[in-house]
């Protein structure tokens, strides 16, 4: 018995529990009524609602109000009931009790846009019938009883009455019911506030769209453009959701309401993803997350395209899921970039966190954990406005960052241009003088030394070009061009220098072009040559035995285009697999021993990689250590069927250029004495008739008095740079070709040359062949060679004149600076005497002005090059004192400077008087019909002065004019005088030869 009792206890307890549960459930059969009390004007209706599911959708209000159905209603368990995606019709009811002593109007408001069809049934009061009122977003906004984006119904509650109100819901969207009962005053108060808030919301969005659009059109910064699209799609989404857009196209009202909103949502998500990629620079900063963004964008596009075909429930689930993934991705990317201290990401993270906070609050409302409040329901528009402001601020900040980066890039470009100029100018002297010296080298040993100097200078110049190319690529300043060219010419120009090295090393070198490869192409031949030369040069450098070859074949033929593949193969040292992936990064070589053994900076392959990409191709390598390498790169070029359509400008043959340039009259404008001498001698050797001037004003004067076939001018000159000079020459009517001679090898420099009216440009240091090719390109077609040169009438070898020790000048040092060329040294001395004789007077006149230090600096530099060490030292001390404002010290230095300068000037004058200006007496002058004796003697004396570089050459011009008065040769005397006064003695000698030829025997 006891055992049965023990067993029965749990059963009794279970029965009691079941009865209590049943009792509780019976107690909770109906939701509590809504009792209207005086002093209260708002009720949340969620927990006052009972629900009845109608799967067939055929029940009427009379059916549900009958007793059998009344018993089937179940109370809501949430202050804001959420019925998900209902397949059935749902009925809801609430009991309204007015304990107030007066009649009142109340409003039922459901704060959810996406209810399609909702009907309110109110007892008529004089019978069992009900009055029906309809609302929902399928009813156009302007046809609703109360114009509101939300479903709103008006109720009348007489005092002391009790009513049961029914609502019927049919919905294809989620059915969420944050419903409230509001008094008339409370409703209109909130209604006006909502419309004011909504108007401000749309006004802010439209303002932000207009602002960012204007910024986009001003700056052309694509992030602003994507943000405008995002804001516009956001505005469109809200406009469709609230029914405003449907007013513009009433015939599409139902489609926009049911499905158009999903298109707007999809556009909003896709625009936000694209904007994030642009704004946060995900492609460069977070490549993996960028791929996620691309995939998500594609998924949103697929959803947008599927809107006409998918059911609303599927669209809703897809849209909700993609929205949550979007939020997660935005938070992750901006969080990672915040860790990396990327400043725009901080704004972005804060903006989306505010949205996430609002979404979280709305989720808590829907699951019933917190009560629905107006500020929560309006929180999403508030977060949208916050996003608009924060990201607009972030864009402004980003523009400032980009401006600073642009300024930094501009400063870097200016630095690179100046560095290019400052390095190329002395490099021009090194390469030019070594090239000229090689022609005159007396011994094989000296020639070998000079060859090493020349080759080393070219190596340094190549390294400089690589650094500049890399900097231009990184800053986006390097551009490819499209011109017509012959592939065979490019291959020849690229491989010929490399072939010579290969033959010297005993390597076999071959080039194979597939027969079907088109030869006449359009593209950038210089960049193609650069890649081929670099790859072939590397192949030869790293190959000791075997062969090096280049194979060319087409891999794809398109309309008017062809993709060519270039294989550069060698049997060299090879590259390990672990190093191949890093091979195309800057400053990377196979291993450290490569640099020690073979040299190089590791820039070439990185530049080739980027150049190949710029030409529409790519580059790769296959290699095994000890078995050689195959570098393969592809590029896309245009094809040309008619070779006569456009001339092929690339790779002109320079071999016959010097011969074709004989007689060309060239104006050379160059402020650097050494560079001017190098260019002058190079052009003179090619048969050009050169007049050289040191500055712009002299060039304008020369243009005005003499006809030239071409002008070759430096860009960086004092007083008047090359741009201004070219512009003034064009304004003066000069139509001759102008060639820029610039040490700034930058694309913007070349563009500025073209904008200034120049025809072409050549970089320093220049190769003679390159210079001759450009001169040949612009040479006049009717160029006449000059008459044959005659022997020096005085029979004197200029280089044989001895230079005795000069007062204040170390002639040995000066001659060394002049390349041991006595004639050149004499010219430099004469130029110094002419240019600096008045420096003392000028210094004293401008002693307390800014340019006094510059004058002292110039005097120091020039005198040092001449070997006037004492003068250079005094001028240097004076420059330092003037720079620092120590004028008392500068005054104390002036006497020593004056003594040194007078000593140097006196030594130069003594040198001139020590050389005879007349021809030897054992050469009697030939007779002349016009003052024969005087004419011949004057010509001989002038020729002797020119040969010795004497500053007294100009003193013979008056006598020559008098001797040749009335002769046809008199017309050339003014031109001869101009050359002498510009110290262009070579050109003066040629004019003198013409005068001799015109005189009768």
Beta strands, then each sheet from edge to edge (+ up, - down):
strand 1: 34-36
strand 2: 42-44
strand 3: 50-54
strand 4: 74-75
strand 5: 81-85
strand 6: 89-98
strand 7: 104-110
strand 8: 117-123
strand 9: 130-135
strand 10: 151-157
strand 11: 162-170
strand 12: 174-177
strand 13: 179-183
strand 14: 483-486
strand 15: 508-513
strand 16: 520-523
strand 17: 547-558
strand 18: 561-570
strand 19: 619-624
strand 20: 628-639
strand 21: 665-669
strand 22: 689-693
strand 23: 710-714
strand 24: 737-742
strand 25: 760-763
sheet 1: 1+ 6+ 3- 4+
sheet 2: 1+ 6+ 11- 8+ 9-
sheet 3: 2+ 13- 7+ 10-
sheet 4: 5+ 12-
sheet 5: 14+ 16- 20+ 18- 17+ 15+
sheet 6: 14+ 16- 20+ 19-
sheet 7: 22+ 21+ 23+ 24+ 25+
end
